[in-house]
Amino acid sequence: MNEPMDTKERFRRWRLLLGADEADGIGCNLVEADVARDRCLSALYDSERQGGLGSSSPNVARWLGDIREYFPTSVVSVMQSDALNRLKLTEMLLQPETLASVQPDIHLVATLLSLNGIMPAKTKATARLVVRKLVEDLERRLANPLRQAVQGALNRSARNRRPKHAEIDWPRTIRANLRHYQPEYRTIVPEKRIGYGRKGSALKDVILCVDQSGSMAGSVVYSSIMAAVMASIRAVHTSMVVFDTAVVDLTPLLADPVDVLFGTQLGGGTDIAQALSYCQALIRRPADTVFVLITDLYEGGAREDMLKRVAAIAASGCSMICLLALDDSGKPSFDHQNAKAFADFGIPTFACSPDRFPDLMAAALQKRDLRLWAEAHQPRVS
């Protein structure tokens, strides 16, 4: 059980929360570290000041360094995001010395990607380092679970009767040979061996079609990493397509998720129908294809054309999934009418966290009922 907060600590927290000036009257004297924290907070949240971080990039870089020293990472992320919104620091991110001081997070990377088109060459080199740091952090968390889930699902989809030792599916082999149990030796003679198959060519095709409108920034970052991981698996042929009012195929860049991210252009409108039309041409083996559409379904193009193409893809035998978001942001904003229409076509339609995505892909590749998977793991969307 936590001990009650003493009066001195309570006054300290109120002083930091309320700021200086009038709050000085509560009689709380701050220690040196708290004075530094107070300056950081006042520069950002003092409503009487405009551009409290100063106009020069060294001042901004110093402030960014200070908040990393005096606040935990989760708070740093919030303060950086607030600084971008409240103090109009977007332009300052074009300065390499400012970028070198930031703590990479999803929101910051999304902002950098939105500035990609106007970023000078010297800044772009620093921006790539910032983006790569976040990508590497996310890959450490997500790559192995996704790779294991996908490879496990594919291995179990192709059995062979003459497996090498490392390829033996022991649970199935034991069940198939129970009648050969030798009581005196307390063992089973594996007369019939069942193994996971190995093929040189791709067993499955996976297509990720990602909405790159501004509201989907987090999903674009996570999708790029997931696509790059799956592209490294020989048994899967992975394609990645991004769209707004235009469609861009980023499949040739999948060797490096940073290249994929800098190939996107966040912002703009949304034409889902056009993206579906392009992806239909990529579906050459419907029965062996998993098509993942990642969008909030706010269609700016022809809704009737979008629904017509969705119906055709669903009817082709392709395993289609619509993810309203692929990020950690919580409950997504989406077009409920279109989500219901997708669900009526039998297409599982829900948001998915990055941690759940590997299990979702395993279920799709094994042709399990994805609507049952969604009901077990996600709330209903309609």
Phi and psi in degrees as a GROMACS rama.xvg file:
@    title "Ramachandran Plot"
@    xaxis  label "Phi"
@    yaxis  label "Psi"
@TYPE xy
-72.7251  140.44  ASN-2
-73.8791  148.839  GLU-3
-64.547  145.131  PRO-4
-69.4796  133.206  MET-5
-76.6936  165.619  ASP-6
-61.8298  -40.6426  THR-7
-61.6084  -44.4043  LYS-8
-66.5717  -36.674  GLU-9
-63.1879  -44.9495  ARG-10
-64.6288  -37.7046  PHE-11
-59.8881  -45.9639  ARG-12
-66.3793  -40.2767  ARG-13
-63.7305  -39.2519  TRP-14
-62.4407  -43.8218  ARG-15
-68.4066  -33.488  LEU-16
-70.5557  -43.1236  LEU-17
-83.7553  -21.3632  LEU-18
88.3967  -169.618  GLY-19
-85.4159  -155.21  ALA-20
59.877  -111.291  ASP-21
-58.2596  -36.3013  GLU-22
-68.7498  -16.9904  ALA-23
-61.2975  -21.5276  ASP-24
-69.5549  -8.6773  GLY-25
-79.0619  -5.94136  ILE-26
77.8025  26.3886  GLY-27
-102.99  120.904  CYS-28
-94.685  123.519  ASN-29
-86.3457  144.574  LEU-30
-76.4393  171.423  VAL-31
-57.6978  -44.3478  GLU-32
-64.4699  -37.5487  ALA-33
-70.9292  -31.6892  ASP-34
-61.2234  -42.2539  VAL-35
-65.2657  -41.2742  ALA-36
-61.1908  -41.8944  ARG-37
-62.6672  -39.5378  ASP-38
-63.1276  -42.7498  ARG-39
-60.5211  -45.6187  CYS-40
-67.1527  -40.9789  LEU-41
-65.5993  -39.3981  SER-42
-60.752  -31.3509  ALA-43
-93.4523  -42.5176  LEU-44
-109.292  -1.63688  TYR-45
-70.8221  111.03  ASP-46
-69.3024  -14.7926  SER-47
-82.7615  -10.5524  GLU-48
-109.274  150.627  ARG-49
-119.233  128.666  GLN-50
61.5828  48.4734  GLY-51
-62.6246  -13.6236  GLY-52
-85.589  -3.03322  LEU-53
89.2591  162.097  GLY-54
-90.5345  -13.3057  SER-55
-95.9341  149.124  SER-56
-64.4515  -32.3231  SER-57
-60.3783  -38.44  PRO-58
-61.9547  -43.2173  ASN-59
-64.5614  -44.0657  VAL-60
-62.1811  -38.7997  ALA-61
-64.9469  -42.7258  ARG-62
-64.0356  -42.4792  TRP-63
-62.2696  -37.7214  LEU-64
-68.191  -37.6732  GLY-65
-63.6464  -43.9496  ASP-66
-67.8064  -29.5009  ILE-67
-69.9993  -28.7889  ARG-68
-78.04  -36.6843  GLU-69
-103.545  -7.49654  TYR-70
-131.906  152.087  PHE-71
-68.9778  162.738  PRO-72
-56.5096  -41.1492  THR-73
-63.012  -35.9338  SER-74
-74.6322  -38.1124  VAL-75
-56.6682  -43.7039  VAL-76
-60.1014  -43.3366  SER-77
-65.6832  -44.8715  VAL-78
-65.5869  -39.4869  MET-79
-61.3278  -43.8242  GLN-80
-62.9999  -42.6684  SER-81
-64.775  -37.2325  ASP-82
-63.7537  -40.6892  ALA-83
-62.4911  -38.2792  LEU-84
-81.1726  -41.8138  ASN-85
-85.6706  -36.6429  ARG-86
-110.187  10.0313  LEU-87
53.4369  52.437  LYS-88
-89.2159  6.67404  LEU-89
-54.3733  -43.579  THR-90
-63.1383  -33.1751  GLU-91
-67.4581  -23.2475  MET-92
-69.1184  -12.0128  LEU-93
-79.7639  -1.93223  LEU-94
-96.6497  123.423  GLN-95
-56.4481  -36.7264  PRO-96
-68.1747  -27.8635  GLU-97
-72.4657  -45.8987  THR-98
-60.502  -35.0601  LEU-99
-65.2966  -14.8012  ALA-100
-100.72  -6.70996  SER-101
-84.2463  157.215  VAL-102
-94.9355  112.546  GLN-103
-61.5534  133.377  PRO-104
-150.396  173.65  ASP-105
-57.6422  -44.3645  ILE-106
-66.0259  -41.5979  HIS-107
-65.048  -44.5253  LEU-108
-61.2117  -40.6544  VAL-109
-60.6967  -41.3256  ALA-110
-63.6265  -43.678  THR-111
-62.0388  -41.4682  LEU-112
-65.7396  -34.0355  LEU-113
-69.2938  -22.4704  SER-114
-93.0178  1.30053  LEU-115
-54.0687  -39.5442  ASN-116
-69.8839  -23.0495  GLY-117
-112.133  6.3901  ILE-118
-80.2892  125.961  MET-119
-66.0788  159.566  PRO-120
-58.9498  -41.177  ALA-121
-66.6275  -30.8623  LYS-122
-77.7164  -36.6405  THR-123
-61.6818  -35.2671  LYS-124
-63.2058  -42.5887  ALA-125
-69.0641  -39.6486  THR-126
-61.2521  -38.9988  ALA-127
-62.7034  -37.3745  ARG-128
-64.8348  -40.4292  LEU-129
-64.4748  -47.1532  VAL-130
-63.2926  -41.5976  VAL-131
-63.106  -36.4501  ARG-132
-61.8514  -44.0167  LYS-133
-65.9481  -43.8139  LEU-134
-58.8969  -44.312  VAL-135
-64.7436  -38.2387  GLU-136
-62.5594  -43.7202  ASP-137
-69.946  -37.705  LEU-138
-62.2402  -38.8194  GLU-139
-60.2712  -31.4562  ARG-140
-86.2892  -34.1161  ARG-141
-109.321  -26.8624  LEU-142
-64.8873  -50.9289  ALA-143
-62.8435  -46.2259  ASN-144
-58.6129  -40.3522  PRO-145
-68.4758  -44.5743  LEU-146
-62.1943  -43.234  ARG-147
-66.0543  -41.3709  GLN-148
-64.7169  -44.9668  ALA-149
-67.2793  -47.0864  VAL-150
-64.7526  -39.0119  GLN-151
-62.2447  -43.0899  GLY-152
-64.5505  -40.4992  ALA-153
-71.5622  -39.4187  LEU-154
-61.2512  -35.6228  ASN-155
-80.2151  -8.5151  ARG-156
-89.3011  -10.082  SER-157
-135.874  100.379  ALA-158
-90.9514  153.776  ARG-159
-138.269  155.949  ASN-160
-97.9862  0.651943  ARG-161
-131.761  61.4312  ARG-162
-78.5936  153.427  PRO-163
-73.0868  166.498  LYS-164
-56.8454  -43.2575  HIS-165
-70.0529  -14.2894  ALA-166
-99.5425  0.848751  GLU-167
-71.2583  130.955  ILE-168
-87.7799  92.9294  ASP-169
-63.5898  -43.0641  TRP-170
-57.3985  -44.3228  PRO-171
-72.1519  -36.0771  ARG-172
-63.6365  -42.6926  THR-173
-63.0631  -45.4443  ILE-174
-62.0235  -37.239  ARG-175
-72.8291  -15.4245  ALA-176
-120.286  18.4427  ASN-177
-59.3816  -31.2387  LEU-178
-71.5778  -9.35599  ARG-179
-100.558  20.8272  HIS-180
-66.0866  134.742  TYR-181
-109.733  99.7882  GLN-182
-57.8332  -39.569  PRO-183
-66.5294  -27.5449  GLU-184
-102.413  -5.96138  TYR-185
51.3379  48.8843  ARG-186
-150.358  170.767  THR-187
-112.821  135.731  ILE-188
-87.7907  113.072  VAL-189
-78.8802  74.1057  PRO-190
-63.3609  -36.1954  GLU-191
-116.895  119.196  LYS-192
-104.348  134.3  ARG-193
-117.992  128.278  ILE-194
-129.793  168.38  GLY-195
-78.6342  139.09  TYR-196
-76.7665  157.368  GLY-197
-133.367  126.555  ARG-198
-131.58  146.791  LYS-199
-76.6348  -30.5003  GLY-200
-91.3591  165.45  SER-201
-65.8014  132.977  ALA-202
-84.2935  -31.8877  LEU-203
-137.396  155.09  LYS-204
-109.895  135.221  ASP-205
-124.277  127.85  VAL-206
-119.99  121.926  ILE-207
-104.708  121.906  LEU-208
-117.364  110.961  CYS-209
-117.628  127.355  VAL-210
-70.8861  121.169  ASP-211
-105.989  22.9316  GLN-212
-65.359  160.054  SER-213
-55.3875  -33.8912  GLY-214
-71.5264  -12.2657  SER-215
-105.591  21.3142  MET-216
-56.9063  -49.0733  ALA-217
-60.9233  -39.4122  GLY-218
-64.7552  -35.1758  SER-219
-64.1789  -42.5354  VAL-220
-63.2208  -51.1315  VAL-221
-66.0839  -39.3414  TYR-222
-62.605  -38.8695  SER-223
-62.3092  -41.3017  SER-224
-67.9507  -45.505  ILE-225
-61.0569  -42.9456  MET-226
-64.2455  -41.0735  ALA-227
-64.6578  -39.5551  ALA-228
-63.7582  -47.7548  VAL-229
-65.6436  -31.6743  MET-230
-66.7191  -19.8253  ALA-231
-81.9788  -5.05205  SER-232
-96.7836  117.253  ILE-233
-59.9492  -33.3019  ARG-234
-78.5524  -0.39079  ALA-235
-123.485  131.1  VAL-236
-97.742  110.428  HIS-237
-106.382  133.25  THR-238
-121.085  145.871  SER-239
-131.321  126.38  MET-240
-124.665  133.224  VAL-241
-116.91  154.708  VAL-242
-152.028  152.983  PHE-243
-133.494  -104.272  ASP-244
-93.076  -2.92838  THR-245
-127.237  165.09  ALA-246
-118.794  131.693  VAL-247
-128.226  127.555  VAL-248
-93.4043  111.932  ASP-249
-98.9925  11.2034  LEU-250
-53.5482  -40.6856  THR-251
-63.8231  -14.6708  PRO-252
-97.7844  2.33457  LEU-253
-67.9439  -8.43824  LEU-254
-65.5284  -21.6351  ALA-255
-141.034  112.517  ASP-256
-61.4169  -25.647  PRO-257
-66.3512  -41.0269  VAL-258
-62.2828  -38.8868  ASP-259
-61.2422  -47.2041  VAL-260
-62.5842  -40.9782  LEU-261
-76.7143  -6.31668  PHE-262
-87.094  -8.82848  GLY-263
-88.7684  166.21  THR-264
-140.456  93.7119  GLN-265
-66.7646  144.197  LEU-266
109.605  -178.621  GLY-267
88.5858  -173.568  GLY-268
-86.6009  -163.075  GLY-269
-142.969  124.767  THR-270
-129.54  87.2233  ASP-271
-67.6737  -38.7783  ILE-272
-57.9152  -43.6089  ALA-273
-63.8266  -40.5512  GLN-274
-64.6191  -41.2851  ALA-275
-64.0632  -37.3908  LEU-276
-61.1545  -43.5814  SER-277
-64.4715  -44.8595  TYR-278
-70.0956  -27.4979  CYS-279
-56.9592  -36.9063  GLN-280
-71.0616  -18.9615  ALA-281
-84.777  -15.2008  LEU-282
-86.0717  96.4655  ILE-283
-102.105  -22.6891  ARG-284
-129.711  78.7468  ARG-285
-53.1849  -41.5839  PRO-286
-67.0546  -20.6598  ALA-287
-114.376  24.4652  ASP-288
-120.71  134.525  THR-289
-110.943  119.464  VAL-290
-111.482  116.19  PHE-291
-110.45  110.931  VAL-292
-96.618  122.098  LEU-293
-114.766  105.175  ILE-294
-163.005  154.261  THR-295
-85.2754  1.8117  ASP-296
68.4414  17.1479  LEU-297
-81.7749  92.793  TYR-298
-82.7247  125.928  GLU-299
-98.5349  -8.66715  GLY-300
-97.7097  -146.744  GLY-301
-85.2404  110.94  ALA-302
-63.066  -40.4779  ARG-303
-62.6178  -40.9082  GLU-304
-65.5506  -40.6424  ASP-305
-58.3922  -48.9664  MET-306
-67.2765  -34.6703  LEU-307
-62.7155  -43.497  LYS-308
-71.5137  -36.3418  ARG-309
-61.2788  -44.3968  VAL-310
-61.462  -39.8763  ALA-311
-66.6662  -41.1364  ALA-312
-66.2853  -43.5006  ILE-313
-63.1025  -38.6332  ALA-314
-74.8871  -17.4177  ALA-315
-73.5987  -14.345  SER-316
98.8828  -1.44642  GLY-317
-71.7721  140.45  CYS-318
-81.4399  105.059  SER-319
-107.651  137.46  MET-320
-129.947  140.573  ILE-321
-116.052  114.629  CYS-322
-99.595  119.534  LEU-323
-71.4089  -19.7535  LEU-324
-166.348  148.525  ALA-325
-128.486  78.055  LEU-326
-161.638  -173.341  ASP-327
-106.394  19.4126  ASP-328
-78.8778  -5.93712  SER-329
93.8781  -147.67  GLY-330
-66.4201  121.522  LYS-331
-82.9161  159.66  PRO-332
-94.058  132.008  SER-333
-156.521  167.147  PHE-334
-81.1721  106.893  ASP-335
-66.8144  -35.3815  HIS-336
-63.82  -45.7061  GLN-337
-68.6094  -36.242  ASN-338
-61.5453  -41.4531  ALA-339
-65.5528  -39.1484  LYS-340
-62.9283  -42.1253  ALA-341
-61.6207  -45.1197  PHE-342
-61.9383  -35.6643  ALA-343
-65.9103  -25.4407  ASP-344
-80.4627  0.791815  PHE-345
84.8876  16.7602  GLY-346
-96.08  117.288  ILE-347
-57.5097  128.166  PRO-348
-134.204  110.758  THR-349
-166.171  169.457  PHE-350
-89.6783  153.917  ALA-351
-139.891  135.454  CYS-352
-81.3347  154.327  SER-353
-57.4609  -34.1997  PRO-354
-67.7286  -26.8153  ASP-355
-85.8219  -17.6656  ARG-356
-59.3293  -41.6695  PHE-357
-57.552  -43.6237  PRO-358
-66.9029  -35.6677  ASP-359
-62.1231  -45.4603  LEU-360
-65.0573  -38.0188  MET-361
-61.7333  -43.5994  ALA-362
-62.5613  -42.0075  ALA-363
-66.2782  -43.1454  ALA-364
-68.9273  -27.9312  LEU-365
-87.8818  2.39807  GLN-366
60.3502  34.615  LYS-367
-75.0945  162.809  ARG-368
-70.5568  107.275  ASP-369
-71.9685  -23.5297  LEU-370
-68.8799  -37.112  ARG-371
-67.5528  -38.6507  LEU-372
-61.12  -45.0215  TRP-373
-63.4075  -40.6362  ALA-374
-64.7058  -33.1498  GLU-375
-78.2731  -26.3241  ALA-376
-115.352  -16.2111  HIS-377
-134.991  153.712  GLN-378
-73.095  156.783  PRO-379
-66.4829  151.399  ARG-380
-97.4027  -13.8617  VAL-381
